[in-house]
């Protein structure tokens, strides 16, 4: 049986694009960008719209179904695209999330795992918090026997400035329930997510 899907409406303030455009124009001028140069006249508008898009997750329906077959093995979606903004520099970090769970009484429409990642990625973030928020949300709303979230991402604030460590990737993980307490289940999640086979972490 399908339970009526829960509409997930992200809490947010609607962006004021005209104000953001004026602020972008002032900011770019303050750091020496010549907005009279060819091609730059509409850059403040584009910048305002781009950041609004990056910081606005879409609504979605969180759909679950009865676990009629009593399926009790790992369900995992690999390589869910992640794009977010580092809250320290407002530069993007991008990568992939591997999200899995051990079903309890309910199973989940698989696309919803990607939707939950987007829900928490579309905001000023740090990767550690993002990883935990996705796992905690799924644990609360799905009530599985275990949840695992592993994120691998490159941070432009690290690769384009400062240390300029181009290509360096940060790996974070959160394991809850059986995936945390049972060594075999934990090892299976990490292996299926690809961590063990790639030697990352």
N, CA, C and O atoms as a DFTB+ gen file, in Angstrom:
804 C
 N C O
     1  1       0.846      -1.196       0.000
     2  2       0.000       0.000       0.000
     3  2       0.882       1.248       0.000
     4  3       1.885       1.316       0.710
     5  1       0.493       2.221      -0.801
     6  2       1.178       3.502      -0.815
     7  2       0.508       4.442       0.166
     8  3      -0.709       4.619       0.116
     9  1       1.270       5.040       1.047
    10  2       0.737       6.088       1.907
    11  2       0.718       7.387       1.117
    12  3       1.632       7.657       0.338
    13  1      -0.319       8.190       1.316
    14  2      -0.387       9.473       0.614
    15  2       0.934      10.207       0.785
    16  3       1.398      10.410       1.907
    17  1       1.544      10.607      -0.337
    18  2       2.883      11.203      -0.238
    19  2       2.883      12.479       0.581
    20  3       1.972      13.302       0.495
    21  1       3.921      12.618       1.368
    22  2       4.108      13.827       2.172
    23  2       4.762      14.890       1.299
    24  3       5.843      14.679       0.748
    25  1       4.092      16.039       1.179
    26  2       4.660      17.126       0.402
    27  2       5.761      17.797       1.221
    28  3       5.523      18.289       2.324
    29  1       6.949      17.806       0.667
    30  2       8.086      18.429       1.342
    31  2       8.274      19.816       0.739
    32  3       8.679      19.952      -0.416
    33  1       7.979      20.835       1.527
    34  2       8.098      22.218       1.080
    35  2       9.227      22.874       1.852
    36  3       9.057      23.215       3.022
    37  1      10.375      23.057       1.220
    38  2      11.531      23.610       1.936
    39  2      11.219      24.973       2.531
    40  3      10.644      25.839       1.871
    41  1      11.612      25.152       3.804
    42  2      11.438      26.455       4.453
    43  2      12.456      27.431       3.881
    44  3      13.663      27.200       3.952
    45  1      11.957      28.520       3.316
    46  2      12.861      29.490       2.723
    47  2      12.163      30.832       2.576
    48  3      10.934      30.913       2.582
    49  1      12.944      31.857       2.447
    50  2      12.449      33.176       2.113
    51  2      12.578      33.358       0.609
    52  3      13.637      33.095       0.038
    53  1      11.508      33.804      -0.033
    54  2      11.566      34.006      -1.481
    55  2      12.649      35.029      -1.821
    56  3      12.728      36.075      -1.177
    57  1      13.474      34.744      -2.812
    58  2      14.552      35.671      -3.159
    59  2      14.009      36.977      -3.730
    60  3      13.046      36.988      -4.496
    61  1      14.644      38.063      -3.342
    62  2      14.344      39.387      -3.889
    63  2      15.376      39.652      -4.979
    64  3      16.439      40.210      -4.708
    65  1      15.069      39.255      -6.206
    66  2      16.058      39.318      -7.283
    67  2      16.502      40.742      -7.626
    68  3      17.691      40.954      -7.864
    69  1      15.597      41.727      -7.662
    70  2      16.087      43.093      -7.928
    71  2      17.085      43.570      -6.879
    72  3      18.094      44.189      -7.218
    73  1      16.807      43.280      -5.597
    74  2      17.742      43.678      -4.536
    75  2      19.050      42.915      -4.669
    76  3      20.126      43.479      -4.467
    77  1      18.961      41.624      -5.011
    78  2      20.181      40.822      -5.183
    79  2      21.003      41.339      -6.352
    80  3      22.232      41.361      -6.288
    81  1      20.331      41.757      -7.423
    82  2      21.061      42.292      -8.575
    83  2      21.788      43.589      -8.214
    84  3      22.934      43.792      -8.613
    85  1      21.123      44.463      -7.462
    86  2      21.770      45.707      -7.046
    87  2      22.972      45.415      -6.149
    88  3      24.020      46.050      -6.266
    89  1      22.799      44.441      -5.252
    90  2      23.896      44.082      -4.353
    91  2      25.060      43.464      -5.130
    92  3      26.222      43.732      -4.825
    93  1      24.752      42.640      -6.130
    94  2      25.802      42.038      -6.949
    95  2      26.562      43.108      -7.719
    96  3      27.785      43.046      -7.839
    97  1      25.834      44.086      -8.240
    98  2      26.491      45.169      -8.962
    99  2      27.430      45.950      -8.047
   100  3      28.553      46.276      -8.432
   101  1      26.958      46.249      -6.823
   102  2      27.799      46.970      -5.875
   103  2      29.016      46.148      -5.476
   104  3      30.121      46.678      -5.362
   105  1      28.812      44.853      -5.265
   106  2      29.910      43.971      -4.868
   107  2      30.968      43.883      -5.965
   108  3      32.160      44.035      -5.699
   109  1      30.530      43.640      -7.191
   110  2      31.486      43.501      -8.294
   111  2      32.249      44.800      -8.516
   112  3      33.451      44.777      -8.784
   113  1      31.557      45.937      -8.407
   114  2      32.241      47.208      -8.540
   115  2      33.254      47.423      -7.435
   116  3      34.334      47.966      -7.666
   117  1      32.894      46.988      -6.216
   118  2      33.779      47.194      -5.067
   119  2      35.073      46.396      -5.176
   120  3      36.095      46.802      -4.624
   121  1      35.041      45.272      -5.876
   122  2      36.274      44.475      -6.012
   123  2      36.974      44.745      -7.348
   124  3      37.901      44.030      -7.728
   125  1      36.520      45.786      -8.054
   126  2      37.254      46.249      -9.220
   127  2      36.831      45.694     -10.554
   128  3      37.564      45.840     -11.533
   129  1      35.658      45.053     -10.633
   130  2      35.181      44.548     -11.916
   131  2      34.545      45.699     -12.689
   132  3      33.660      46.382     -12.173
   133  1      34.991      45.913     -13.916
   134  2      34.486      47.002     -14.755
   135  2      33.211      46.542     -15.463
   136  3      33.272      45.844     -16.475
   137  1      32.072      46.935     -14.929
   138  2      30.798      46.479     -15.479
   139  2      30.416      47.201     -16.763
   140  3      29.385      46.894     -17.361
   141  1      31.243      48.168     -17.198
   142  2      30.996      48.809     -18.491
   143  2      31.672      48.053     -19.633
   144  3      31.470      48.374     -20.804
   145  1      32.466      47.060     -19.288
   146  2      33.161      46.276     -20.318
   147  2      32.155      45.431     -21.101
   148  3      31.134      45.018     -20.551
   149  1      32.436      45.172     -22.378
   150  2      31.526      44.347     -23.195
   151  2      31.263      42.991     -22.526
   152  3      32.181      42.323     -22.051
   153  1      30.006      42.615     -22.504
   154  2      29.632      41.312     -21.945
   155  2      29.331      41.307     -20.464
   156  3      28.813      40.318     -19.946
   157  1      29.645      42.398     -19.762
   158  2      29.460      42.410     -18.304
   159  2      28.229      43.188     -17.847
   160  3      27.911      43.192     -16.657
   161  1      27.539      43.841     -18.764
   162  2      26.415      44.691     -18.359
   163  2      25.331      43.917     -17.622
   164  3      24.733      44.440     -16.682
   165  1      25.069      42.686     -18.031
   166  2      24.004      41.895     -17.414
   167  2      24.538      40.884     -16.401
   168  3      23.783      40.046     -15.905
   169  1      25.828      40.956     -16.092
   170  2      26.417      40.001     -15.156
   171  2      25.785      40.072     -13.761
   172  3      25.531      39.017     -13.180
   173  1      25.515      41.249     -13.191
   174  2      24.863      41.268     -11.873
   175  2      23.516      40.541     -11.867
   176  3      23.198      39.835     -10.911
   177  1      22.724      40.711     -12.930
   178  2      21.441      40.009     -13.016
   179  2      21.661      38.497     -13.087
   180  3      20.989      37.729     -12.397
   181  1      22.604      38.083     -13.925
   182  2      22.870      36.647     -14.045
   183  2      23.408      36.068     -12.745
   184  3      23.057      34.953     -12.359
   185  1      24.253      36.824     -12.084
   186  2      24.817      36.375     -10.809
   187  2      23.720      36.205      -9.762
   188  3      23.708      35.216      -9.029
   189  1      22.799      37.168      -9.689
   190  2      21.703      37.085      -8.723
   191  2      20.832      35.867      -8.995
   192  3      20.459      35.147      -8.068
   193  1      20.508      35.634     -10.262
   194  2      19.659      34.495     -10.607
   195  2      20.372      33.175     -10.364
   196  3      19.751      32.203      -9.932
   197  1      21.663      33.133     -10.635
   198  2      22.418      31.896     -10.431
   199  2      22.454      31.509      -8.955
   200  3      22.219      30.351      -8.608
   201  1      22.748      32.477      -8.088
   202  2      22.795      32.159      -6.666
   203  2      21.420      31.811      -6.127
   204  3      21.294      30.939      -5.267
   205  1      20.379      32.486      -6.625
   206  2      19.025      32.137      -6.193
   207  2      18.697      30.697      -6.565
   208  3      18.088      29.974      -5.777
   209  1      19.098      30.276      -7.769
   210  2      18.849      28.902      -8.198
   211  2      19.627      27.907      -7.345
   212  3      19.090      26.872      -6.949
   213  1      20.880      28.213      -7.063
   214  2      21.709      27.309      -6.270
   215  2      21.205      27.157      -4.842
   216  3      21.460      26.139      -4.197
   217  1      20.490      28.164      -4.343
   218  2      20.055      28.164      -2.948
   219  2      18.578      27.839      -2.783
   220  3      18.034      28.007      -1.692
   221  1      17.907      27.373      -3.854
   222  2      16.472      27.115      -3.791
   223  2      16.166      25.665      -4.158
   224  3      16.130      25.335      -5.344
   225  1      15.945      24.790      -3.179
   226  2      15.566      23.405      -3.496
   227  2      14.128      23.347      -3.996
   228  3      13.310      24.211      -3.678
   229  1      13.833      22.315      -4.784
   230  2      12.483      22.131      -5.306
   231  2      11.622      21.361      -4.304
   232  3      12.120      20.533      -3.541
   233  1      10.322      21.653      -4.324
   234  2       9.386      20.856      -3.539
   235  2       9.300      19.454      -4.136
   236  3       9.546      19.263      -5.327
   237  1       8.949      18.472      -3.300
   238  2       8.754      17.125      -3.821
   239  2       7.832      16.355      -2.901
   240  3       7.581      16.753      -1.764
   241  1       7.332      15.241      -3.416
   242  2       6.460      14.360      -2.638
   243  2       7.284      13.186      -2.128
   244  3       7.893      12.463      -2.918
   245  1       7.307      12.992      -0.813
   246  2       8.060      11.896      -0.201
   247  2       7.152      10.667      -0.177
   248  3       6.300      10.536       0.702
   249  1       7.339       9.767      -1.148
   250  2       6.442       8.636      -1.355
   251  2       7.053       7.353      -0.812
   252  3       8.175       6.994      -1.169
   253  1       6.317       6.663       0.051
   254  2       6.769       5.367       0.565
   255  2       5.705       4.304       0.300
   256  3       4.543       4.612       0.032
   257  1       6.141       3.031       0.383
   258  2       5.262       1.909       0.084
   259  2       5.442       0.840       1.166
   260  3       6.488       0.756       1.809
   261  1       4.396       0.025       1.353
   262  2       4.524      -1.117       2.256
   263  2       5.637      -2.037       1.770
   264  3       5.763      -2.292       0.572
   265  1       6.434      -2.529       2.697
   266  2       7.470      -3.508       2.366
   267  2       6.835      -4.902       2.391
   268  3       7.105      -5.710       3.280
   269  1       5.982      -5.161       1.388
   270  2       5.169      -6.380       1.380
   271  2       6.003      -7.653       1.350
   272  3       5.605      -8.668       1.923
   273  1       7.152      -7.610       0.688
   274  2       7.978      -8.800       0.561
   275  2       8.969      -8.945       1.714
   276  3       9.808      -9.845       1.710
   277  1       8.866      -8.054       2.700
   278  2       9.777      -8.074       3.849
   279  2      11.238      -8.043       3.399
   280  3      12.084      -8.739       3.961
   281  1      11.525      -7.228       2.376
   282  2      12.891      -7.105       1.880
   283  2      13.766      -6.512       2.976
   284  3      13.446      -5.462       3.533
   285  1      14.881      -7.192       3.288
   286  2      15.688      -6.750       4.432
   287  2      17.151      -6.536       4.092
   288  3      17.992      -6.440       4.986
   289  1      17.462      -6.461       2.791
   290  2      18.839      -6.223       2.378
   291  2      19.038      -4.740       2.030
   292  3      18.088      -3.962       1.949
   293  1      20.289      -4.393       1.833
   294  2      20.655      -3.009       1.572
   295  2      20.050      -2.497       0.262
   296  3      20.090      -3.174      -0.765
   297  1      19.492      -1.293       0.325
   298  2      19.061      -0.546      -0.863
   299  2      19.969       0.675      -0.951
   300  3      20.034       1.458      -0.004
   301  1      20.671       0.852      -2.065
   302  2      21.628       1.947      -2.162
   303  2      21.600       2.551      -3.558
   304  3      21.629       1.832      -4.556
   305  1      21.543       3.869      -3.621
   306  2      21.670       4.598      -4.883
   307  2      23.035       5.276      -4.869
   308  3      23.340       6.075      -3.984
   309  1      23.854       4.941      -5.873
   310  2      25.203       5.490      -5.959
   311  2      25.242       6.716      -6.866
   312  3      24.418       6.883      -7.765
   313  1      26.218       7.557      -6.599
   314  2      26.590       8.655      -7.500
   315  2      25.450       9.638      -7.763
   316  3      25.247      10.079      -8.894
   317  1      24.713       9.974      -6.708
   318  2      23.723      11.045      -6.811
   319  2      24.484      12.368      -6.903
   320  3      25.297      12.659      -6.025
   321  1      24.249      13.173      -7.933
   322  2      24.999      14.429      -8.057
   323  2      24.740      15.361      -6.875
   324  3      23.606      15.519      -6.422
   325  1      25.802      15.964      -6.397
   326  2      25.718      16.943      -5.304
   327  2      26.301      18.265      -5.794
   328  3      27.399      18.295      -6.350
   329  1      25.573      19.345      -5.591
   330  2      26.112      20.687      -5.813
   331  2      25.622      21.550      -4.659
   332  3      24.429      21.583      -4.355
   333  1      26.533      22.230      -4.038
   334  2      26.179      23.075      -2.914
   335  2      27.152      24.243      -2.858
   336  3      28.072      24.336      -3.670
   337  1      26.943      25.130      -1.897
   338  2      27.800      26.302      -1.730
   339  2      28.438      26.270      -0.353
   340  3      27.745      26.188       0.661
   341  1      29.758      26.336      -0.322
   342  2      30.476      26.435       0.942
   343  2      30.035      27.694       1.675
   344  3      30.094      28.790       1.116
   345  1      29.597      27.547       2.917
   346  2      29.083      28.707       3.639
   347  2      30.179      29.684       4.048
   348  3      29.874      30.802       4.461
   349  1      31.439      29.294       3.944
   350  2      32.534      30.178       4.343
   351  2      32.950      31.135       3.237
   352  3      33.376      32.255       3.517
   353  1      32.829      30.698       1.949
   354  2      33.256      31.540       0.832
   355  2      32.188      31.697      -0.246
   356  3      32.370      32.469      -1.188
   357  1      31.078      30.974      -0.117
   358  2      30.017      30.942      -1.126
   359  2      30.549      30.541      -2.499
   360  3      30.078      31.019      -3.531
   361  1      31.535      29.659      -2.485
   362  2      32.012      29.010      -3.705
   363  2      31.445      27.585      -3.741
   364  3      31.245      26.975      -2.691
   365  1      31.186      27.057      -4.932
   366  2      30.562      25.737      -5.012
   367  2      31.465      24.608      -4.527
   368  3      32.690      24.676      -4.625
   369  1      30.823      23.572      -4.003
   370  2      31.471      22.263      -3.934
   371  2      30.551      21.269      -4.628
   372  3      29.332      21.298      -4.463
   373  1      31.174      20.384      -5.414
   374  2      30.410      19.455      -6.239
   375  2      30.986      18.053      -6.103
   376  3      32.176      17.873      -5.847
   377  1      30.120      17.073      -6.280
   378  2      30.571      15.696      -6.198
   379  2      29.399      14.752      -6.285
   380  3      28.430      15.011      -6.998
   381  1      29.489      13.651      -5.554
   382  2      28.438      12.640      -5.576
   383  2      28.138      12.181      -4.156
   384  3      28.989      12.211      -3.267
   385  1      26.883      11.753      -3.981
   386  2      26.446      11.144      -2.722
   387  2      26.025       9.707      -2.990
   388  3      25.380       9.415      -3.997
   389  1      26.393       8.816      -2.082
   390  2      25.939       7.431      -2.109
   391  2      25.033       7.268      -0.887
   392  3      25.490       7.397       0.249
   393  1      23.758       6.988      -1.120
   394  2      22.768       6.978      -0.047
   395  2      22.078       5.623      -0.020
   396  3      21.562       5.158      -1.037
   397  1      22.072       4.989       1.157
   398  2      21.453       3.683       1.272
   399  2      20.721       3.506       2.582
   400  3      20.900       4.278       3.524
   401  1      19.882       2.465       2.626
   402  2      19.160       2.166       3.871
   403  2      18.800       0.686       3.921
   404  3      18.716       0.013       2.894
   405  1      18.590       0.201       5.131
   406  2      18.082      -1.144       5.366
   407  2      16.600      -1.011       5.690
   408  3      16.254      -0.456       6.733
   409  1      15.711      -1.506       4.820
   410  2      14.281      -1.253       4.995
   411  2      13.726      -1.846       6.285
   412  3      14.160      -2.889       6.775
   413  1      12.741      -1.118       6.803
   414  2      11.921      -1.627       7.894
   415  2      10.558      -1.986       7.329
   416  3      10.457      -2.837       6.445
   417  1       9.507      -1.345       7.833
   418  2       8.153      -1.618       7.353
   419  2       7.841      -0.933       6.031
   420  3       6.897      -1.320       5.343
   421  1       8.617       0.074       5.669
   422  2       8.345       0.857       4.465
   423  2       9.560       0.860       3.541
   424  3      10.701       0.785       3.996
   425  1       9.297       0.946       2.242
   426  2      10.356       1.183       1.263
   427  2      10.058       2.506       0.575
   428  3       8.951       3.037       0.668
   429  1      11.060       3.024      -0.113
   430  2      11.008       4.389      -0.607
   431  2      11.134       4.438      -2.125
   432  3      11.905       3.676      -2.710
   433  1      10.382       5.330      -2.765
   434  2      10.626       5.602      -4.176
   435  2      12.063       6.075      -4.346
   436  3      12.477       7.039      -3.703
   437  1      12.832       5.404      -5.209
   438  2      14.278       5.616      -5.249
   439  2      14.665       7.052      -5.595
   440  3      15.678       7.549      -5.104
   441  1      13.878       7.725      -6.428
   442  2      14.225       9.101      -6.791
   443  2      14.194      10.022      -5.585
   444  3      14.799      11.093      -5.607
   445  1      13.497       9.616      -4.535
   446  2      13.376      10.485      -3.367
   447  2      14.696      10.595      -2.600
   448  3      14.921      11.572      -1.887
   449  1      15.567       9.593      -2.747
   450  2      16.881       9.717      -2.122
   451  2      17.640      10.895      -2.714
   452  3      18.295      11.646      -1.991
   453  1      17.549      11.059      -4.045
   454  2      18.191      12.212      -4.685
   455  2      17.514      13.509      -4.287
   456  3      18.180      14.533      -4.134
   457  1      16.199      13.484      -4.118
   458  2      15.468      14.693      -3.723
   459  2      15.877      15.163      -2.331
   460  3      15.993      16.364      -2.083
   461  1      16.093      14.212      -1.425
   462  2      16.488      14.590      -0.068
   463  2      17.895      15.190      -0.076
   464  3      18.167      16.145       0.652
   465  1      18.790      14.631      -0.899
   466  2      20.122      15.228      -1.029
   467  2      20.001      16.667      -1.506
   468  3      20.640      17.560      -0.950
   469  1      19.183      16.902      -2.534
   470  2      18.997      18.256      -3.053
   471  2      18.409      19.183      -1.998
   472  3      18.806      20.344      -1.898
   473  1      17.461      18.674      -1.207
   474  2      16.807      19.483      -0.175
   475  2      17.814      20.155       0.741
   476  3      17.669      21.328       1.085
   477  1      18.837      19.405       1.133
   478  2      19.817      19.948       2.073
   479  2      21.052      20.536       1.394
   480  3      21.810      21.274       2.023
   481  1      21.262      20.216       0.112
   482  2      22.416      20.760      -0.596
   483  2      22.169      22.180      -1.095
   484  3      23.111      22.961      -1.232
   485  1      20.906      22.521      -1.368
   486  2      20.586      23.843      -1.926
   487  2      20.502      24.890      -0.829
   488  3      19.441      25.461      -0.575
   489  1      21.617      25.129      -0.192
   490  2      21.723      26.145       0.858
   491  2      23.209      26.344       1.134
   492  3      24.039      25.546       0.699
   493  1      23.539      27.402       1.852
   494  2      24.926      27.563       2.285
   495  2      25.236      26.428       3.254
   496  3      24.519      26.248       4.239
   497  1      26.292      25.658       2.990
   498  2      26.503      24.409       3.688
   499  2      27.970      24.179       4.021
   500  3      28.862      24.860       3.515
   501  1      28.189      23.194       4.891
   502  2      29.471      22.507       5.012
   503  2      29.176      21.032       4.758
   504  3      28.094      20.550       5.094
   505  1      30.114      20.324       4.178
   506  2      29.858      18.956       3.750
   507  2      29.529      18.040       4.917
   508  3      28.691      17.147       4.793
   509  1      30.182      18.258       6.042
   510  2      29.934      17.406       7.206
   511  2      28.473      17.498       7.652
   512  3      27.831      16.485       7.928
   513  1      27.962      18.724       7.718
   514  2      26.576      18.925       8.144
   515  2      25.604      18.355       7.119
   516  3      24.616      17.714       7.477
   517  1      25.891      18.591       5.843
   518  2      25.035      18.073       4.778
   519  2      24.886      16.557       4.886
   520  3      23.779      16.028       4.789
   521  1      25.986      15.874       5.083
   522  2      25.960      14.412       5.183
   523  2      25.063      13.953       6.319
   524  3      24.266      13.030       6.151
   525  1      25.188      14.588       7.463
   526  2      24.401      14.193       8.635
   527  2      22.931      14.569       8.483
   528  3      22.054      13.818       8.911
   529  1      22.652      15.719       7.880
   530  2      21.266      16.137       7.712
   531  2      20.493      15.174       6.818
   532  3      19.342      14.851       7.110
   533  1      21.109      14.714       5.742
   534  2      20.446      13.758       4.856
   535  2      20.143      12.467       5.611
   536  3      19.033      11.942       5.529
   537  1      21.129      11.959       6.346
   538  2      20.928      10.705       7.084
   539  2      19.871      10.859       8.169
   540  3      19.001       9.999       8.311
   541  1      19.934      11.936       8.932
   542  2      18.973      12.145      10.018
   543  2      17.551      12.289       9.480
   544  3      16.608      11.772      10.078
   545  1      17.390      12.988       8.352
   546  2      16.054      13.201       7.782
   547  2      15.448      11.874       7.334
   548  3      14.277      11.602       7.599
   549  1      16.244      11.050       6.658
   550  2      15.746       9.753       6.218
   551  2      15.423       8.850       7.399
   552  3      14.430       8.123       7.374
   553  1      16.248       8.891       8.421
   554  2      16.005       8.091       9.617
   555  2      14.688       8.489      10.283
   556  3      13.929       7.633      10.736
   557  1      14.428       9.786      10.337
   558  2      13.209      10.288      10.980
   559  2      11.956       9.968      10.177
   560  3      10.948       9.556      10.750
   561  1      12.002      10.151       8.862
   562  2      10.796      10.059       8.039
   563  2      10.533       8.665       7.490
   564  3       9.385       8.332       7.198
   565  1      11.570       7.841       7.343
   566  2      11.396       6.501       6.788
   567  2      11.389       5.419       7.857
   568  3      10.785       4.363       7.663
   569  1      12.047       5.664       8.976
   570  2      12.160       4.691      10.068
   571  2      12.747       3.365       9.595
   572  3      12.166       2.314       9.862
   573  1      13.875       3.387       8.903
   574  2      14.500       2.138       8.457
   575  2      15.291       1.500       9.605
   576  3      15.394       2.068      10.693
   577  1      15.846       0.314       9.343
   578  2      16.693      -0.320      10.350
   579  2      18.091       0.287      10.359
   580  3      18.830       0.144      11.333
   581  1      18.450       0.962       9.275
   582  2      19.749       1.620       9.209
   583  2      19.792       2.567       8.028
   584  3      19.081       2.374       7.041
   585  1      20.628       3.591       8.129
   586  2      20.817       4.567       7.049
   587  2      22.309       4.814       6.888
   588  3      23.046       4.902       7.871
   589  1      22.747       4.926       5.636
   590  2      24.128       5.287       5.360
   591  2      24.195       6.363       4.292
   592  3      23.531       6.260       3.260
   593  1      24.992       7.394       4.532
   594  2      25.207       8.465       3.550
   595  2      26.707       8.707       3.467
   596  3      27.369       8.926       4.482
   597  1      27.235       8.666       2.249
   598  2      28.642       8.943       2.012
   599  2      28.732       9.957       0.880
   600  3      28.174       9.736      -0.195
   601  1      29.426      11.062       1.111
   602  2      29.557      12.111       0.105
   603  2      31.030      12.331      -0.215
   604  3      31.866      12.437       0.683
   605  1      31.335      12.399      -1.516
   606  2      32.678      12.726      -2.008
   607  2      32.550      14.000      -2.839
   608  3      31.758      14.040      -3.780
   609  1      33.309      15.033      -2.509
   610  2      33.146      16.295      -3.230
   611  2      34.461      17.063      -3.321
   612  3      35.342      16.941      -2.470
   613  1      34.557      17.859      -4.384
   614  2      35.666      18.792      -4.539
   615  2      35.162      20.186      -4.212
   616  3      34.109      20.604      -4.694
   617  1      35.918      20.903      -3.391
   618  2      35.532      22.233      -2.930
   619  2      36.358      23.283      -3.662
   620  3      37.585      23.302      -3.565
   621  1      35.672      24.159      -4.397
   622  2      36.393      25.185      -5.146
   623  2      37.086      26.180      -4.224
   624  3      38.064      26.812      -4.623
   625  1      36.596      26.327      -2.998
   626  2      37.284      27.219      -2.061
   627  2      38.649      26.661      -1.673
   628  3      39.499      27.389      -1.160
   629  1      38.855      25.378      -1.918
   630  2      40.137      24.736      -1.628
   631  2      40.987      24.577      -2.883
   632  3      42.215      24.616      -2.814
   633  1      40.327      24.395      -4.041
   634  2      41.084      24.130      -5.267
   635  2      41.401      25.389      -6.069
   636  3      42.387      25.406      -6.805
   637  1      40.597      26.441      -5.949
   638  2      40.823      27.651      -6.738
   639  2      41.492      28.769      -5.962
   640  3      41.948      29.742      -6.563
   641  1      41.564      28.660      -4.659
   642  2      42.159      29.714      -3.833
   643  2      42.933      29.050      -2.693
   644  3      42.934      27.826      -2.568
   645  1      43.577      29.849      -1.879
   646  2      44.278      29.286      -0.728
   647  2      45.325      28.276      -1.143
   648  3      46.260      28.597      -1.877
   649  1      45.163      27.056      -0.671
   650  2      46.146      26.004      -0.938
   651  2      46.154      25.575      -2.403
   652  3      47.144      25.006      -2.865
   653  1      45.067      25.836      -3.152
   654  2      44.937      25.482      -4.574
   655  2      45.223      23.997      -4.815
   656  3      45.999      23.628      -5.696
   657  1      44.583      23.177      -4.019
   658  2      44.750      21.720      -4.129
   659  2      43.756      21.180      -5.155
   660  3      42.737      20.588      -4.802
   661  1      44.072      21.397      -6.427
   662  2      43.173      21.006      -7.511
   663  2      43.018      19.485      -7.537
   664  3      44.005      18.750      -7.510
   665  1      41.782      19.033      -7.588
   666  2      41.497      17.602      -7.658
   667  2      41.339      16.914      -6.323
   668  3      40.909      15.762      -6.275
   669  1      41.678      17.595      -5.222
   670  2      41.499      16.981      -3.904
   671  2      40.009      16.811      -3.614
   672  3      39.218      17.721      -3.859
   673  1      39.632      15.656      -3.097
   674  2      38.227      15.375      -2.796
   675  2      38.079      15.081      -1.310
   676  3      38.911      14.406      -0.705
   677  1      37.019      15.594      -0.748
   678  2      36.700      15.383       0.657
   679  2      35.643      14.295       0.763
   680  3      34.654      14.323       0.031
   681  1      35.836      13.335       1.664
   682  2      34.895      12.237       1.868
   683  2      34.333      12.341       3.278
   684  3      35.084      12.414       4.250
   685  1      33.003      12.347       3.385
   686  2      32.338      12.357       4.690
   687  2      31.288      11.258       4.711
   688  3      30.741      10.899       3.668
   689  1      31.006      10.727       5.883
   690  2      29.989       9.680       5.986
   691  2      29.232       9.800       7.298
   692  3      29.764      10.258       8.309
   693  1      27.982       9.378       7.253
   694  2      27.156       9.223       8.450
   695  2      26.460       7.878       8.360
   696  3      25.789       7.592       7.368
   697  1      26.609       7.059       9.375
   698  2      25.966       5.756       9.447
   699  2      25.099       5.714      10.690
   700  3      25.539       6.093      11.775
   701  1      23.860       5.250      10.534
   702  2      22.919       5.179      11.647
   703  2      22.328       3.779      11.749
   704  3      22.297       3.036      10.767
   705  1      21.863       3.425      12.936
   706  2      21.204       2.141      13.137
   707  2      22.139       0.973      12.902
   708  3      23.301       1.003      13.305
   709  1      21.622      -0.062      12.243
   710  2      22.394      -1.278      12.020
   711  2      23.641      -1.025      11.187
   712  3      24.660      -1.690      11.374
   713  1      23.566      -0.069      10.270
   714  2      24.740       0.221       9.448
   715  2      25.872       0.827      10.265
   716  3      27.015       0.865       9.809
   717  1      25.570       1.295      11.451
   718  2      26.616       1.811      12.347
   719  2      27.066       0.760      13.345
   720  3      28.256       0.643      13.638
   721  1      26.103      -0.014      13.873
   722  2      26.415      -0.907      14.989
   723  2      26.892      -2.289      14.559
   724  3      27.589      -2.965      15.315
   725  1      26.522      -2.717      13.348
   726  2      26.888      -4.058      12.891
   727  2      28.045      -3.951      11.899
   728  3      27.909      -3.325      10.848
   729  1      29.173      -4.556      12.230
   730  2      30.386      -4.410      11.423
   731  2      30.196      -4.945      10.005
   732  3      30.698      -4.345       9.053
   733  1      29.483      -6.060       9.845
   734  2      29.298      -6.636       8.515
   735  2      28.419      -5.741       7.653
   736  3      28.699      -5.548       6.470
   737  1      27.358      -5.195       8.238
   738  2      26.472      -4.298       7.486
   739  2      27.207      -3.021       7.105
   740  3      27.043      -2.503       6.000
   741  1      28.019      -2.521       8.030
   742  2      28.802      -1.305       7.756
   743  2      29.792      -1.554       6.617
   744  3      29.933      -0.721       5.721
   745  1      30.472      -2.690       6.651
   746  2      31.442      -3.016       5.598
   747  2      30.756      -3.190       4.256
   748  3      31.294      -2.781       3.227
   749  1      29.564      -3.798       4.253
   750  2      28.825      -3.965       2.998
   751  2      28.454      -2.608       2.408
   752  3      28.614      -2.385       1.208
   753  1      27.960      -1.704       3.247
   754  2      27.594      -0.372       2.744
   755  2      28.807       0.319       2.128
   756  3      28.717       0.849       1.021
   757  1      29.926       0.319       2.823
   758  2      31.111       1.011       2.329
   759  2      31.629       0.376       1.046
   760  3      32.106       1.076       0.152
   761  1      31.536      -0.959       0.952
   762  2      32.000      -1.639      -0.257
   763  2      31.098      -1.332      -1.440
   764  3      31.588      -1.042      -2.532
   765  1      29.783      -1.394      -1.239
   766  2      28.838      -1.116      -2.328
   767  2      28.920       0.346      -2.743
   768  3      28.784       0.663      -3.925
   769  1      29.143       1.245      -1.776
   770  2      29.299       2.663      -2.085
   771  2      30.580       2.927      -2.853
   772  3      30.722       3.979      -3.475
   773  1      31.526       1.978      -2.819
   774  2      32.749       2.121      -3.587
   775  2      33.935       2.602      -2.791
   776  3      35.020       2.762      -3.349
   777  1      33.765       2.838      -1.496
   778  2      34.861       3.368      -0.707
   779  2      35.973       2.345      -0.550
   780  3      37.150       2.671      -0.703
   781  1      35.600       1.101      -0.245
   782  2      36.621       0.081      -0.023
   783  2      37.392      -0.221      -1.302
   784  3      38.609      -0.408      -1.273
   785  1      36.670      -0.268      -2.438
   786  2      37.318      -0.675      -3.682
   787  2      38.226       0.408      -4.255
   788  3      39.163       0.098      -4.991
   789  1      37.961       1.692      -3.927
   790  2      38.773       2.774      -4.477
   791  2      39.902       3.191      -3.552
   792  3      40.814       3.913      -3.955
   793  1      39.837       2.724      -2.289
   794  2      40.862       3.093      -1.342
   795  2      40.710       4.499      -0.814
   796  3      41.616       5.008      -0.153
   797  1      39.570       5.152      -1.093
   798  2      39.366       6.507      -0.593
   799  2      39.041       6.461       0.875
   800  3      38.548       5.461       1.397
   801  1      39.332       7.582       1.539
   802  2      39.028       7.686       2.961
   803  2      40.181       7.253       3.786
   804  3      40.104       7.275       5.014
